[in-house]
Amino acid sequence: MTIYFESHLDKFWGMPTVQTENKQSVDTKAQILENARKLFATHGYDGTSIRQLTASLDITPAALYYHFASKNDVLEGLAERLHDGSDALLQRIREFDQSTESMREALCQYYDLLADDIHVFRLVYNDAAIQHSPIGQRLRGQAREFYAYLVGPDPSVEDRMRAAGAVGIIRLSLEQRGVDPSKYREVIVERAFRVMTDV
């Protein structure tokens, strides 16, 4: 009875509830990540300081450190969805065979993975400092594993060239500014598939 009464007093007097504080915390974290994405894209990862990350949001460094231990931790949070999505894709294609139907499906899923987080994808693959960061290295390892599926066991030079060409078509197409991923999906994936299968 006391807890119920006090919670209603809190609402009456406009005092913050636990739910409100949690929502504000989540919102602040999301704002930090979105702001970091924009600043990293404009100034580069190495060219962006903690002060810049906080000043443009009008928050203190302490507020940022409440959510992230370091600038690298911000980067890890920013790339988390792409990294986890890559892990899920690799788990799925481990069940695939080397048939042309499976190859097409793998390329479709790879395209969708990159297009789903296209701004972070562009950021990661256009910033050398990010590529050499811990999360960048893990993403590159995932990309190599996907490439290994495409070339198959005991690949020839031609197999490796075709796989590199197919992956390159998807990545380079999505890196272009102004490309609408949903509009060009069929065209890009089909072109990549034709290169992969030499059709």
C-alpha positions as CSV (number, residue, x, y, z in Angstrom):
1,M,0.0,0.0,0.0
2,T,2.8,2.4,0.9
3,I,4.7,1.7,-2.4
4,Y,1.5,2.2,-4.4
5,F,0.8,5.5,-2.6
6,E,4.4,6.8,-3.0
7,S,4.5,6.0,-6.7
8,H,1.3,8.0,-7.3
9,L,2.8,10.9,-5.2
10,D,5.8,10.8,-7.5
11,K,3.6,11.2,-10.5
12,F,1.6,13.9,-8.9
13,W,4.6,16.0,-8.0
14,G,6.3,15.3,-11.3
15,M,9.1,13.2,-9.8
16,P,11.0,10.9,-12.3
17,T,10.2,7.3,-12.2
18,V,12.6,4.4,-12.9
19,Q,11.0,3.8,-16.3
20,T,11.5,7.5,-17.2
21,E,15.1,7.4,-16.2
22,N,15.7,4.2,-18.1
23,K,14.2,5.7,-21.2
24,Q,16.3,8.8,-20.9
25,S,19.4,6.7,-20.5
26,V,18.6,4.7,-23.6
27,D,17.8,7.9,-25.6
28,T,21.1,9.5,-24.5
29,K,23.1,6.4,-25.6
30,A,21.3,6.3,-29.0
31,Q,22.0,10.0,-29.5
32,I,25.7,9.5,-28.7
33,L,26.0,6.7,-31.2
34,E,24.2,8.6,-34.0
35,N,26.3,11.7,-33.3
36,A,29.4,9.6,-33.4
37,R,28.5,8.1,-36.7
38,K,28.1,11.6,-38.2
39,L,31.3,12.9,-36.7
40,F,33.3,9.9,-37.6
41,A,32.0,10.2,-41.2
42,T,33.0,13.9,-41.4
43,H,36.2,14.0,-39.5
44,G,37.3,10.4,-39.4
45,Y,37.6,8.2,-36.3
46,D,41.1,9.4,-35.5
47,G,40.1,13.0,-36.1
48,T,37.1,13.0,-33.7
49,S,37.7,13.6,-30.0
50,I,35.7,12.8,-26.9
51,R,35.2,16.6,-26.5
52,Q,33.7,16.8,-30.0
53,L,31.4,13.8,-29.3
54,T,30.0,15.5,-26.2
55,A,30.1,19.2,-27.1
56,S,27.7,18.8,-30.1
57,L,25.2,17.0,-27.9
58,D,25.6,19.5,-25.0
59,I,26.5,16.8,-22.5
60,T,29.6,16.3,-20.3
61,P,32.3,13.8,-20.9
62,A,31.1,12.1,-17.7
63,A,27.7,11.6,-19.3
64,L,29.4,9.8,-22.2
65,Y,31.6,7.7,-19.9
66,Y,28.4,6.6,-18.1
67,H,27.5,4.7,-21.3
68,F,30.8,4.0,-22.9
69,A,34.2,3.4,-21.4
70,S,36.2,5.0,-24.3
71,K,36.0,6.2,-27.8
72,N,36.7,2.7,-29.0
73,D,33.8,1.5,-26.9
74,V,31.6,4.0,-28.8
75,L,32.8,2.5,-32.1
76,E,32.1,-1.0,-30.8
77,G,28.5,0.1,-30.0
78,L,28.1,1.7,-33.4
79,A,29.2,-1.4,-35.3
80,E,27.5,-3.9,-33.0
81,R,24.5,-4.5,-35.3
82,L,26.6,-5.0,-38.4
83,H,28.9,-7.4,-36.4
84,D,26.1,-9.4,-34.9
85,G,24.3,-9.5,-38.3
86,S,27.5,-10.8,-39.9
87,D,27.7,-13.6,-37.3
88,A,24.1,-14.6,-37.9
89,L,24.7,-14.7,-41.7
90,L,27.8,-16.9,-41.3
91,Q,25.9,-19.3,-39.1
92,R,23.2,-19.6,-41.7
93,I,25.5,-20.2,-44.7
94,R,27.4,-22.9,-42.9
95,E,24.3,-25.0,-43.7
96,F,24.4,-24.0,-47.4
97,D,25.9,-26.2,-50.1
98,Q,27.7,-24.9,-53.2
99,S,24.8,-25.0,-55.6
100,T,23.9,-21.9,-57.7
101,E,20.7,-21.5,-55.7
102,S,22.6,-21.4,-52.4
103,M,25.1,-19.0,-53.9
104,R,22.3,-16.6,-55.0
105,E,20.7,-16.8,-51.6
106,A,24.0,-16.1,-49.9
107,L,24.7,-13.0,-52.1
108,C,21.1,-11.8,-51.4
109,Q,21.6,-12.1,-47.6
110,Y,25.0,-10.5,-47.8
111,Y,23.5,-7.5,-49.7
112,D,20.7,-7.2,-47.2
113,L,23.1,-7.3,-44.3
114,L,25.2,-4.4,-45.6
115,A,22.1,-2.4,-46.8
116,D,20.4,-2.8,-43.5
117,D,23.1,-0.8,-41.7
118,I,24.4,1.0,-44.8
119,H,25.7,4.2,-43.0
120,V,27.8,2.2,-40.6
121,F,29.0,-0.1,-43.4
122,R,30.2,2.9,-45.4
123,L,31.9,4.3,-42.4
124,V,33.7,1.1,-41.5
125,Y,35.0,0.4,-45.0
126,N,36.0,4.0,-45.8
127,D,38.0,4.7,-42.7
128,A,41.4,3.0,-42.4
129,A,41.6,3.7,-38.7
130,I,38.3,1.8,-38.1
131,Q,39.4,-1.0,-40.3
132,H,42.5,-1.5,-38.0
133,S,40.5,-1.2,-34.8
134,P,39.5,-4.3,-32.8
135,I,36.0,-4.3,-34.2
136,G,37.3,-3.5,-37.7
137,Q,39.6,-6.5,-37.5
138,R,36.7,-8.8,-36.5
139,L,34.5,-7.5,-39.3
140,R,37.3,-8.1,-41.8
141,G,37.6,-11.7,-40.4
142,Q,33.9,-12.2,-41.0
143,A,34.2,-10.9,-44.5
144,R,37.0,-13.4,-45.2
145,E,34.9,-16.2,-43.9
146,F,32.1,-15.2,-46.3
147,Y,34.5,-15.1,-49.1
148,A,35.8,-18.5,-48.2
149,Y,32.3,-19.9,-48.5
150,L,31.9,-18.4,-52.0
151,V,35.2,-19.8,-53.3
152,G,34.5,-23.2,-51.9
153,P,37.1,-25.9,-51.1
154,D,40.3,-26.1,-53.1
155,P,39.5,-23.0,-55.2
156,S,41.2,-22.2,-58.5
157,V,42.5,-18.7,-59.4
158,E,39.3,-18.2,-61.4
159,D,37.1,-19.1,-58.4
160,R,38.8,-16.6,-56.3
161,M,38.6,-13.9,-59.0
162,R,34.8,-14.5,-59.4
163,A,34.2,-14.4,-55.7
164,A,36.2,-11.2,-55.3
165,G,34.3,-9.7,-58.2
166,A,30.9,-10.6,-56.8
167,V,31.6,-9.3,-53.4
168,G,33.2,-6.2,-54.9
169,I,30.1,-5.4,-57.0
170,I,27.9,-5.5,-53.9
171,R,30.2,-3.5,-51.6
172,L,31.2,-0.9,-54.2
173,S,27.7,-0.4,-55.3
174,L,26.4,0.2,-51.8
175,E,29.3,2.5,-51.0
176,Q,28.1,5.0,-53.6
177,R,26.3,8.0,-52.2
178,G,22.8,8.4,-53.4
179,V,22.2,4.7,-54.0
180,D,18.8,3.5,-52.7
181,P,19.5,-0.1,-51.5
182,S,15.9,-1.3,-51.9
183,K,15.6,0.2,-55.4
184,Y,18.8,-1.4,-56.8
185,R,18.8,-4.6,-54.9
186,E,17.7,-6.9,-57.7
187,V,20.0,-5.4,-60.3
188,I,23.1,-5.4,-58.1
189,V,22.6,-8.9,-56.7
190,E,21.9,-10.3,-60.1
191,R,25.0,-8.8,-61.5
192,A,27.0,-10.2,-58.6
193,F,25.5,-13.6,-59.1
194,R,26.4,-13.6,-62.8
195,V,30.0,-12.8,-62.1
196,M,30.1,-15.4,-59.4
197,T,28.7,-18.1,-61.6
198,D,30.3,-16.8,-64.8
199,V,26.9,-16.8,-66.5
